[in-house]
Amino acid sequence: MPFESTRAKFNFTPGEIAKLETIAKSRTESMSSIERAKILLAYYHGATVSSVARTLKINRPKVERHISKALDLGVEAALEDLPRKGKPHVITSEARAWVVSIACQKPKDLGYSYELWTTRLLAEHIRKHCLELGFDCLARLSRGTVSKILSENKIRPHKIQYYLERRDPEFDQKMIQVLQVYKEVQVISAKGEDSLSAYISYDEKPGIQAIENTAPDLPPSPGKYATVYRDHEYVRHGTLSLLAGIDLLTGEVIATVEERHRSQEMINFLKKLDAHYPGKKRITIVLDNHSAHTSKETRTYLATVPNRFEFVFTPKHGSWLNIIESFFGKLARTVLRGIRVKSKNELAERILSCIDMINESPVVYRWKYKLDSISVI
């Protein structure tokens, strides 16, 4: 009589079978997981333990062990290694906590000149002071063990991640005012009606460098240069400031390039806007808290054109709320990236030429963040 196995059969769900097939064909999973998936699939499809062992060129006990684990604990457990006792921890939990506490302090606060820890410096400090605190288990602490302890606690004292502190007590109130402008623009655009007001997002981009090469660039050449080759030496001709506002309804960019960005330049830009929108009763401008925007000279000019301009200020450290920043970011990644000119005049001409090209096919920027929570009164 043919041999009939008394071992139980698998009762996999379609999802478990699909997972095993995916792992068995994977090129990124570990070899052990792929092998175990093949064992389980073969046995599920009716292969005997001996045939599975011969096909995969492994021994019978190994096949039986994984099949039994799948029958007892399920597919997930069969694909993974069960936890083992392993070698007992030599470093106590108290000692590990002390290592983490030291890593959470700055080296300069402990008498070092370093601003941030390195694993070498941290290991040396631990070895130097562990005995006096009774942590003898740390006397031979290595840099690798320090890294493991820090990783287990998700601590990276050698890294800096920047954040922005809210220093404006009226941050939320000012943000709502800015979002209110964007909501008005959204409603007007949806209605498709001509607005009696103009809505401008304005800012300055100072410090645009006019840099000239001392040797010509070498263009890419098949088989020779894969990229643009540029000599590392250059000549500085100074910097310029771009003053720009983007029409939130049409996407048109109104811009000037100036030597500086003082109150005088700000006033000249306001006069440019006043002339650009003769048919609009009011010009609402979203802008930041630069001193030129609130200076005595600027306020004196605004008094000469009452009710013509409305300034909506972004919160301090909240310039990301100003849509024009997205435009400046795009400009920096495209036109200004690696730009080389022979003079500041050429730089100004190229920037304004780019603005003209943008205005031929203007892009209307849409703000979405928290806009659904804003209503138009």
Buried (B, 14 or more C-beta within 10 A) or exposed (E): EEEEEEEEEBEBEEEBBEBBEEBBEEEEBEEEBBBBBBBBBBBBEEBBBEEBBEEBEBEEEBBBBBBEBBBEEEBEEBBBEEEEEEEEEEBEEEBBEBBBEBBEEEBEEEEEEEEEBBBEBBBBBBBEBBEEEEBEBBEEBEBEBBBEBBEEBEBBBBEEEEEEEEEBEEBEEBBBBBBBBBBBBBEBBEEEEEBEBBBBBBBBBBEBBBBBBEEEEEEEEEEEEEEEBBEEEBEEBEBBBBBBBBBBBBBBBBBBBBEEBBBBBBBBBBEBBBEBBEEBEBBBBBBBBBEBBBBEEBEEBBEEEEEBBBBBBBBBBBBEBBBBBBBBEBBEEEBBEEBBBEEBEBBBEBBBEBBEEBBEEEBBBEBEEEBEEBEEE
